[in-house]
């Protein structure tokens, strides 16, 4: 073994800390990470700060509050959520809360249904062999994923006609069923890989102890697959919460969601940037809170799976 290679293996962390190359590498890595974090977080920062800007501040591109401009609660006031309007009657605030609850109910319900149905389908594809004509398990899995290839506009007319015949236009249940169908292929692919990584010996041992297939699935497999289920749920929630096309096409007054309300801030006199930013901030914050809360469950599920 060369002497320099031996020296590398025997170097202590304190010795490496005094080498210029080590410091340059660390600085480069952290510089890239900080730059990427800035790129990812800047749109959120711009949205939050724009809700406190007046029209001239938006047009001039002022970025730093209390330095480039004096913050004003104009965005919150336009929604009836500013300190001086929060206790007064506001039609806009009532409409905002209605859209918010529509988005919450539709996104949460459709994501939960997609995870429940997708987990069952993925478990079957990972544990049993199926044959449908010339299609096998791999072909069936790809068939589910191929449904995402179709652009939504291709399905606009069929769903519009179908929902009109079924009286599902402008209803929450209509969007819940559609959103569940939309994110189901993604859930199936995520959970199929998750179940495939779990040894089948666990189920065999559970069934030897007297559990049925469903008993082994519910008591043994699901707790281990919890991290994947949470990840699939978060992804489904983000996709359904932000969906705009079908919400604008299939709803009008009763089941409208937040993305439709955000897009409605454009008019003949221009864009109400402060109102749009305030609405966007209100739409972003719940997703951030859900991610923070469910992150604990991901770690807990990984620990539980390691123990089992």
C-alpha positions in Angstrom: 0.0 0.0 0.0 1.5 3.4 -0.9 2.7 5.6 1.9 0.3 8.5 1.1 -2.7 6.1 1.2 -1.6 4.7 4.5 -1.4 8.3 5.8 -4.9 9.0 4.7 -6.3 6.0 6.6 -4.4 6.9 9.7 -5.3 10.6 9.7 -7.4 11.7 12.6 -10.3 14.2 12.2 -8.0 16.8 13.9 -5.3 16.2 11.3 -7.7 16.5 8.4 -9.1 19.8 9.8 -5.7 21.4 9.3 -5.4 20.5 5.6 -6.4 23.3 3.2 -7.9 20.8 0.7 -10.3 19.5 3.4 -11.5 23.0 4.3 -11.9 23.9 0.6 -14.1 20.8 0.1 -16.2 21.6 3.1 -16.7 25.2 2.1 -17.6 24.2 -1.5 -20.2 21.7 -0.2 -21.8 24.1 2.2 -21.8 26.9 -0.5 -23.7 24.6 -2.9 -26.2 23.6 -0.2 -26.8 27.1 0.9 -27.2 28.2 -2.7 -29.7 25.5 -3.4 -31.6 26.3 -0.2 -31.8 29.9 -1.3 -33.2 28.9 -4.7 -35.8 26.7 -3.1 -36.9 29.1 -0.4 -36.8 32.3 -2.3 -40.2 31.8 -4.0 -41.8 31.2 -0.6 -40.0 34.3 0.8 -41.2 36.4 -2.1 -44.8 35.2 -1.7 -44.9 35.9 2.0 -43.4 39.4 1.7 -45.5 40.4 -1.3 -48.6 40.0 0.8 -47.4 43.0 2.8 -46.5 45.2 -0.2 -48.4 48.0 -1.8 -48.6 48.2 -5.6 -45.6 50.5 -6.1 -43.4 48.2 -4.0 -44.4 45.2 -6.1 -43.8 47.0 -9.4 -40.4 48.3 -8.2 -39.3 44.9 -7.1 -38.6 45.8 -3.5 -37.5 42.7 -1.6 -36.4 43.5 2.0 -39.0 44.7 4.4 -38.2 47.7 6.6 -35.3 48.4 4.3 -36.7 48.7 0.8 -40.3 49.3 1.9 -42.6 49.6 4.9 -44.7 46.5 5.3 -48.5 47.0 5.1 -51.2 44.5 5.8 -52.9 45.2 2.5 -52.9 41.6 1.4 -54.5 40.4 4.7 -56.9 43.3 4.6 -58.1 42.3 1.1 -59.1 38.9 2.6 -60.6 40.3 5.8 -57.9 38.8 7.9 -56.0 41.9 9.0 -56.1 42.9 12.7 -58.5 45.7 12.0 -60.9 43.6 9.9 -60.7 40.1 11.5 -63.7 40.8 13.9 -65.8 42.6 11.3 -68.1 40.9 8.8 -66.4 40.2 5.5 -67.8 38.4 2.5 -64.3 37.9 1.1 -63.2 36.2 4.3 -66.3 33.9 4.3 -65.5 32.9 0.7 -61.9 32.3 1.6 -62.7 30.1 4.5 -65.2 28.2 2.3 -62.6 27.6 -0.4 -60.0 26.6 2.3 -62.3 24.0 3.8 -63.2 22.7 0.4 -59.5 22.2 -0.4 -58.8 20.6 3.0 -61.7 18.2 2.9 -61.1 17.2 -0.8 -57.3 16.9 -0.6 -57.3 15.0 2.7 -60.1 12.6 1.8 -58.8 11.8 -1.7 -55.2 11.3 -0.4 -56.4 9.0 2.3 -58.5 7.0 -0.1 -55.6 6.8 -2.6 -53.2 5.5 0.0 -55.7 2.9 1.3 -56.6 1.6 -2.1 -53.1 2.0 -3.5 -51.6 0.1 -0.6 -53.9 -2.9 -1.1 -53.2 -2.9 -4.9 -49.4 -2.6 -4.4 -49.4 -5.3 -1.8 -51.1 -7.7 -4.2 -48.7 -6.8 -7.0 -45.7 -7.4 -4.8 -46.8 -10.7 -3.2 -49.0 -12.5 -5.8 -48.7 -13.4 -9.5 -51.4 -12.1 -11.8 -52.2 -12.7 -15.4 -54.6 -10.6 -17.4 -54.4 -11.6 -21.0 -50.8 -11.1 -22.0 -50.2 -8.8 -19.0 -48.3 -9.9 -16.0 -47.5 -8.0 -12.7 -44.9 -5.8 -14.3 -47.2 -4.9 -17.2 -50.1 -4.2 -14.8 -47.9 -1.9 -12.8 -46.7 0.0 -15.9 -50.3 0.2 -17.0 -51.2 2.1 -13.8 -48.2 4.4 -14.3 -49.0 5.0 -17.9 -52.3 6.7 -16.9 -50.1 9.7 -15.9 -49.0 10.2 -19.5 -52.3 11.6 -20.6 -52.5 15.3 -20.3 -55.5 16.5 -18.2 -57.0 18.5 -21.1 -57.6 15.2 -23.0 -59.9 14.1 -20.2 -61.7 17.4 -19.9 -64.6 16.7 -22.2 -65.2 13.1 -21.1 -65.3 14.0 -17.4 -67.4 17.0 -18.1 -70.1 14.9 -19.9 -69.8 12.1 -17.4 -70.1 14.3 -14.3 -73.1 16.1 -15.9 -74.9 12.8 -16.4 -74.1 11.7 -12.8 -74.9 15.1 -11.2 -71.4 15.4 -9.8 -70.6 18.8 -11.2 -69.7 21.4 -8.5 -69.6 18.8 -5.7 -66.9 17.8 -3.3 -67.5 14.1 -3.9 -66.9 14.5 -7.6 -63.5 16.1 -7.0 -62.6 13.5 -4.3 -63.3 10.6 -6.7 -61.4 12.3 -9.6 -58.4 13.2 -7.4 -58.2 9.7 -5.9 -58.1 8.3 -9.4 -55.4 10.8 -10.4 -52.9 10.1 -7.7 -53.6 6.4 -7.3 -50.9 5.3 -9.9 -48.2 7.2 -8.0 -49.3 5.6 -4.7 -49.2 2.2 -6.2 -45.7 2.6 -7.5 -44.4 4.0 -4.3 -46.0 1.3 -2.1 -45.1 -1.6 -4.4 -41.4 -0.9 -3.9 -42.0 -0.5 -0.2 -43.8 -3.8 0.1 -41.2 -5.6 -2.1 -38.4 -4.6 0.3 -40.2 -6.3 3.2 -39.2 -10.0 3.6 -42.0 -12.5 2.9 -40.7 -14.6 5.8 -42.4 -12.2 8.2 -45.9 -13.0 6.8 -45.1 -16.7 6.6 -44.2 -16.7 10.3 -47.3 -14.7 11.2 -49.6 -17.1 9.3 -47.9 -20.1 11.0 -48.8 -18.5 14.3 -52.4 -18.4 13.2 -52.9 -15.1 11.5 -54.8 -14.8 8.2 -53.4 -13.0 5.1 -55.3 -9.9 6.1 -54.2 -10.3 9.7 -50.5 -10.5 8.7 -51.0 -7.5 6.4 -52.6 -5.3 8.9 -50.6 -6.2 12.0 -47.1 -6.9 10.6 -46.7 -5.4 7.1 -48.5 -2.1 7.5 -46.5 -0.9 10.5 -43.2 -1.6 8.7 -44.5 0.1 5.6 -45.6 3.2 7.5 -42.8 5.5 6.2 -43.7 4.7 2.6 -47.4 5.3 3.3 -46.7 8.6 4.9 -44.5 9.7 2.0 -47.2 8.6 -0.5 -49.8 10.5 1.5 -47.7 13.7 1.6 -47.1 13.5 -2.2 -50.8 12.9 -2.9 -51.8 15.7 -0.6 -49.5 18.2 -2.3 -50.7 17.2 -5.8 -54.4 17.3 -4.9 -54.1 20.5 -2.8 -52.5 22.3 -5.7 -54.6 20.9 -8.5 -56.2 23.7 -10.6 -57.4 22.4 -14.0 -60.2 20.0 -12.9 -61.2 22.2 -10.0 -61.8 25.1 -12.4 -63.5 22.9 -15.0 -65.8 20.9 -12.8 -66.8 23.4 -10.1 -68.4 26.8 -10.1 -69.6 28.0 -6.6 -70.1 25.2 -4.1 -66.9 23.1 -4.4 -64.4 25.7 -5.6 -60.9 25.3 -4.1 -58.1 27.6 -3.1 -56.1 27.4 -6.4 -59.2 28.6 -8.3 -59.5 31.5 -5.9 -55.8 32.4 -6.3 -56.2 32.4 -10.1 -59.3 34.6 -9.8 -57.2 37.5 -8.5 -56.5 38.6 -12.1 -58.9 41.1 -13.7 -59.3 43.7 -16.3 -57.4 46.2 -14.3 -54.4 43.9 -13.7 -53.3 41.4 -11.0 -53.9 42.0 -7.3 -50.4 40.8 -6.4 -50.9 41.4 -2.7 -54.2 39.4 -2.6 -52.8 36.6 -4.7 -49.7 36.5 -2.4 -51.8 36.4 0.7 -53.9 33.6 -0.7 -50.9 31.7 -1.8 -49.3 32.0 1.6 -52.5 30.7 3.2 -52.3 27.8 0.8 -48.7 27.0 1.5 -48.7 27.1 5.3 -51.0 24.1 5.8 -48.7 21.9 3.6 -45.7 23.0 5.6 -47.4 22.2 8.9 -48.5 18.8 7.6 -44.9 18.0 6.5 -43.5 19.0 9.9 -46.1 16.9 11.8 -45.8 13.8 9.6 -42.0 13.9 9.6 -42.1 12.7 13.2 -44.3 9.8 12.1 -41.9 8.9 9.3 -39.0 8.6 11.8 -41.2 6.7 14.3 -42.3 4.3 11.5 -38.7 3.7 10.4 -37.7 2.9 14.0 -40.7 0.6 14.5 -39.8 -1.2 11.3 -36.2 -1.7 12.4 -37.3 -3.2 15.7 -39.9 -5.5 14.1 
